[in-house]
Amino acid sequence: MDKNQSPINILKRVYFHLENKRKKHLSALFILSILSSLTESISIAILIPFINIFVNPDTFMTNISLKYLFNTFNVKNDELLGAISILFILIVIFSAIIKISFIHFSNRLTNTITSDFRIKVFDFFINQNFSYFTSHGSNEIMISLLKKSKFTSQLIMSSINILNSIFISIAVLSILVLFDPFNTIIIILSTALFFYAIFKIQAIKAFKVGEELNSKLRFLVDIFTNAVGYLPEIIIYNLRNFYSKIYRNYSKKNAQLNSDLASIPQYAKPYFETFIIVFVVALIYFGNLSEKSIVTNISYFAILAFAAQKCLPLINGIYKSSIVFKGSIPIVIDTLNILDNAKHNSRILNNSVENKKILPFQDKIKAENIKFQYKRGLPYILNGISFEINKGDNVIIKGKTGTGKSTLINILLGLISPSDGKLIIDDVEINENNQMAWQKNIALVPQSIFLNDASILENIALTENPNEIDMDKIIQSTKIAQIDNYIDTLPKKYNENLGERGVKLSGGQRQRLAIARALYRNANLIVLDEPTNALDRETEKKVVDSITKSKATIIMISHSDYLFDKFNKVIDLNKFK
């Protein structure tokens, strides 16, 4: 991660990834911010004559601008205080309306941008090649999706709040400068120097906390998912206390980091309040204010108090937003790197016309001297594999553990590309430009079967629109997969909910449902990765017999020698070792 990226550069990168609609919303928010600063300056400007007239009505006679304004509207001398009071109240109410609008709109926009970035991150992950997921853990992906994306909008809104606070502060202080340039400039410069010193000290700490929080974000999710995954072993081996202790330690550390990051911005209020009070008292003592008239001093301190009431929260807001900005940078850069890759990948996918149509499969699948290694320098999982599969063949892949059966399947599926060699379909070499087009021919029964917490019908069809489900095909698929009789015994039949990860089904039932899912796709090629190892021999034979009688080309991994007679071709990976 580049720690030296400037805030402007980071904001440019974030802005680049915003939707056009959000850019317009930000512009509208910016306009609201300017209006807010203008109303604040006008309210201060009106407060000055209000106090002067209240303390000394003769002020009106010496103020040419006020005299001209009220004469224009035929305001009499005895109506001056009431007129200016009404004007002041109206300006304050209008200012409040703008502030409420700003708060509502900014909060709505913050959450909308968070959603936008979360969607972008999800779209990036879902469009990655299979090899990406073999090198990045699911927990890392989940953290990026659910946790890190919110920091991007946090950074944007921190920037907007900083600008809004600066605009209003400048507007308010400008009026004070016009009224009393010398003392006001001294107050502004002293406060600015104090602010800068405090910010520099705390910003370093915030950035370090942000870095550590970024590195720790995934640990709590890791521990929880590991505990769920190892739950039977945890219970049997009595490891509950072990996992509980680890989770407790990381939870406390995470809480401490979040507490530190939340506390640093909140320190500003007592810092600045103490400084301003001490400084103003010193200014009164050393400022020779006795040389000025009582009316002038009363007016100035009334306006100064009003300005302080306005500006102190703003200065605190600038400090707080700046610290949040600084603490968010390490996490935001990670998210931006993901989104930069997403833009690049989306251009590749959009430019690939071949992937938009199905790749014809009329003749054969040919593997030419395929080699594969997960990383350069590591041993080859596959080393020089060559074979041909004709359309309509029933092919079984066998081999000892570690011979690369699942790896070969993943290459045939177009999920990963060979390190060397070629996969050719009807004389067309498969590459990143036509992988998706090839995959449109394929149905898959994976070794690890995922079932959603939904109905049997939805788990088989995996369709976007439930109204498009072909019930006849569903029933036919479940018959071939030998799961129809079990479904008929359920109270809700095909509408029965399976529970999380299909917890209500046995291992064999999950496998048969996965087979039915693949058959439902009506694909040219069905690939099965050890799909029947949880079935008894009799059911396994029935399922395989039904599958191999379909019109599709079948490629299946199996260790069951008694099934080989149902296949017309065997690829033995032991021979390539």
Buried (B, 14 or more C-beta within 10 A) or exposed (E): EEEEBEBEEBBEBBEEBBBEEBEEBBEEBBEBBBBBBBBBBBBBBBBBBBBBBBBBEEBBEEBEEBEEBBEEEEBEEEEBBEBBBEBBEEBBEBBEEBBEBBEEBBEEBBEBBBEBBBEBBBEBBEEBBEEBEEEEBEBBBBBBBBBBBBBBBBBBBBBBBBBBBBBBBBBBBBBBBEBBEEBBEBBBEBBEEBBEEBBEEBBEBBBBBBBBBBEBBBBBBBBEBBBEEBEEEBEEEEBEEEBEEBBEEBEEBBEBBEEBBEEBBEBBBEBBBEBBEEBBEEBEEEBEBEEEEEBBBBBBBBBBEBBBEBBBBBBBBBBBBBBBBBBBBBBBBBBBEBBBEBEEBBEEBEEBEBBEEEBEBEEBBBBBEBBBBBEEEEEEBBBEBEBEBEBEBBBBBBBEEEBBBBBBBBBBBBBBBBBBBBBBBEEBEBBBBBBBBBBBBBBBBBBEBEBBBBBBBBBBBEEEEEEEBEEEBBBBBBBBBBBBEBBEEEEEEBEBBBEEBBEBBEEBBBBBBBBBBBBBBBBBBBBBBBBBBBBEEEBBBBBBEBBBEBEBBBBBBBEBEEBEEBBBBEBEBEEBE
